[in-house]
Amino acid sequence: PQSLSSLLVQFRKAKADKRIKAIILDVDASETGWAKAEEIRGAIADFRASGKPVYAYMETGFNKDYYVAAACDKIYIPPSGELFVTGLAADVMFYRGTLDKLGIYPDVYQIGKYKSAGDMFTQKQMTDAHREYINSLLDDLFGRLVDGVAKGRGKSADDVKKIIDNAPYTAKQAQEQGLIDGALYREDVE
């Protein structure tokens, strides 16, 4: 693993380096948040503007992995790989019940209905405002995922939503759906 800034610098240097004809990007965005995935997609687009291709390789692709890979010219996973572009969900933890058992009462001031950071300590479940916020966040991220995949793979947003609804896919199924360009091992991609 490397830092995001290091990766972005490598893309900029590779864009200007006449000796570099293409990039094979090993995609593993498991440690990457959605904002960093956006930055990587931007670096890929900037590099591709030079006329040089970027090939994505993933052992297994999850939502963010595939979102990054969809910005590349071609996507490959090994024949034994799978693609888990299954949509988004959120886990929200609440500690109020545990705190009650311990006899602890949190002293949290809330200044507005959408200021829900303290809810995990003061509530046992989501408030309507908290649910609205989480849903709007997921809707925004899902829209970006669908739009990025649709543009990257030349599909309509409705087609991408159907693909997500029917996931996961084996490498062969992903290739049949046009989600990847080949089911190849890393050596074969090189």
SVG drawing of the C-alpha trace seen along z (x, -y; Angstrom):
<svg xmlns="http://www.w3.org/2000/svg" viewBox="-39 -25 51 45">
<polyline fill="none" stroke="black" stroke-width="0.4" points="0.0,0.0 1.1,-3.5 -0.3,-7.0 -2.8,-8.7 -0.4,-11.7 2.3,-9.3 -0.1,-7.6 -1.2,-10.9 2.4,-12.1 3.2,-8.8 0.3,-9.4 1.5,-13.0 5.0,-11.8 3.9,-8.9 1.8,-11.3 4.9,-13.4 7.3,-10.5 7.7,-9.6 9.1,-6.1 5.8,-5.1 3.2,-3.9 0.5,-2.6 -0.3,-2.0 -1.6,1.3 -3.3,0.2 -3.8,2.9 -7.1,1.8 -7.7,2.5 -9.7,-0.3 -10.6,1.5 -8.7,-1.1 -9.9,-4.0 -12.8,-6.2 -15.1,-7.5 -13.4,-10.9 -10.0,-9.3 -11.6,-7.0 -12.8,-10.2 -9.3,-11.7 -7.9,-8.5 -10.5,-8.6 -9.5,-12.2 -5.8,-11.2 -6.8,-8.4 -8.8,-10.8 -5.9,-13.2 -3.4,-10.5 -5.7,-9.2 -5.9,-12.7 -2.3,-12.2 -3.5,-9.5 -1.9,-6.7 -4.2,-3.9 -4.8,-2.7 -5.6,0.9 -7.3,2.0 -6.6,5.3 -8.5,6.6 -8.4,9.9 -11.9,9.3 -13.9,6.2 -16.2,4.5 -18.1,1.2 -15.3,-1.3 -12.8,1.0 -15.1,1.2 -15.9,-2.5 -12.1,-3.3 -11.6,-0.6 -14.5,-2.0 -12.4,-5.1 -9.8,-2.9 -9.7,-1.9 -9.9,1.8 -10.7,3.9 -9.5,7.4 -10.1,9.9 -8.7,13.4 -10.9,16.3 -11.3,17.2 -12.2,13.6 -15.6,12.2 -17.3,8.8 -19.4,7.7 -20.9,4.5 -23.9,4.9 -25.0,1.4 -24.5,-0.5 -25.7,-0.2 -24.8,-1.9 -24.2,-0.5 -25.0,-2.9 -23.9,-2.0 -25.9,-3.1 -24.4,-2.8 -27.3,-4.2 -28.5,-0.8 -25.1,0.2 -24.5,-3.1 -27.9,-2.7 -26.8,0.7 -23.6,-0.9 -25.4,-3.7 -23.8,-6.3 -25.8,-9.3 -24.2,-11.1 -24.4,-14.9 -24.6,-16.0 -25.9,-19.2 -27.7,-19.1 -28.0,-22.3 -30.3,-21.4 -32.1,-18.3 -29.5,-17.3 -26.6,-17.5 -26.7,-13.8 -23.1,-13.0 -24.2,-12.6 -27.1,-10.3 -25.0,-7.2 -24.7,-8.0 -28.2,-9.5 -30.5,-7.3 -31.2,-3.6 -32.2,-3.9 -32.1,-6.4 -34.2,-9.6 -36.1,-10.6 -33.5,-13.4 -30.6,-11.0 -32.2,-8.5 -32.9,-11.2 -29.2,-12.3 -27.9,-8.7 -30.3,-8.0 -29.3,-11.3 -25.6,-10.4 -26.2,-6.9 -28.3,-8.2 -25.5,-10.6 -22.8,-7.9 -25.0,-5.5 -25.7,-8.1 -21.9,-8.7 -21.3,-4.9 -24.0,-4.4 -22.9,-7.5 -19.2,-6.5 -19.9,-3.0 -22.3,-4.0 -19.9,-6.5 -16.9,-4.2 -18.5,-1.2 -20.8,-2.9 -24.0,-1.8 -27.2,-3.6 -27.8,-4.4 -30.8,-2.0 -28.6,0.8 -26.1,0.3 -28.8,0.3 -30.1,3.6 -26.6,5.0 -26.2,4.0 -29.5,5.5 -28.3,8.9 -24.8,8.9 -22.5,10.5 -20.9,11.9 -18.2,14.5 -15.5,13.3 -17.3,15.0 -20.6,13.4 -19.0,10.0 -17.4,10.3 -20.8,11.4 -22.4,8.3 -19.7,6.0 -18.4,5.1 -14.9,6.3 -12.8,6.7 -11.3,10.1 -10.9,12.8 -7.1,12.9 -4.4,13.5 -2.0,10.6 0.8,12.1 -1.6,12.4 -2.7,8.7 0.9,7.6"/>
</svg>
